[in-house]
Amino acid sequence: MPHAPSPTPLWLVRPRSDGGCDYVRFLSSAGSDDTAEVEVREGSHLPPQMPLLKRRLRLPAAEAEACRRHLQQEGGYRRSEPLF
């Protein structure tokens, strides 16, 4: 039985003056457009330390998209390859 491909996370990163960065990771859940949720993880990372998870929440897909646009337009975040 074939299985659905796993969703690819979207990473947004904002560099900090101390050499670290703030990050937000969006990961969509499988589901119809009406029931799709997105897990949003916000944190910070200063290598070589372990990443710090500040907040994790689930949002409806439309709300998560609005959050992503806000972070990119007003928060200084840019798309990135996965940090870890």
Secondary structure, 3 states (H helix, E strand, C coil): CCCCCCCCCEEEEEECCCCCEEEEEEEECCCCCCCCEEEEEEEEECCCCCCEEEEEEEEEHHHHHHHHHHHHHHCCCEEECCCC
